């Protein structure tokens, strides 16, 4: 099974969360075009191409990264930014409660319905 297939199959099956073990997402893999890329990059591209989703990354060191520079469409960028702002994920104060605020914001965002669907 290719590195991201487990994640995509679980998502397609309706799982909202998945504990993935094994190779790290920063490990390299060969993709269909023969190029070597980090697994995280392959996952990012695949979820956007197949599901129209944009990935968020968070670390205490780097904060929230929603990869704004990759979103070429202005409407999409404004939509993503608006959703992040509505769930208080932009401009999170860097203090002892930062992680709690991010988890609550992501949890709230994950419960948001899209296109009339609920998760």
FENURGI-V415237 format. One record per backbone hydrogen bond with DSSP energy under -0.5 kcal/mol. NH is the residue of the N-H (numbers start at 1). CO is the residue of the C=O. Records with the same first field share a line. If there is no record, write none. Layout:
NH=CO ; CO
This chain:
5=2
6=2
8=4
9=5
10=6
11=7
12=8
13=9
14=11
15=10
20=18
27=24
29=37
31=35
34=31
37=29 ; 35
39=27
40=25
42=38
43=39
44=40
45=41
46=42
47=43
48=44
49=45
50=46
51=47
52=48
53=47
57=65
59=63
63=59
65=57
66=64
70=67
71=67 ; 68
72=70
74=72
77=73
78=74
79=75
80=76
81=77
82=78
83=79
84=80
85=81
86=82
87=83
88=85
89=84
90=84
95=93
98=95
101=97
102=98
103=99
104=100
105=101
106=102
107=103
108=104
109=105
110=106
111=107
112=109
114=117
117=114
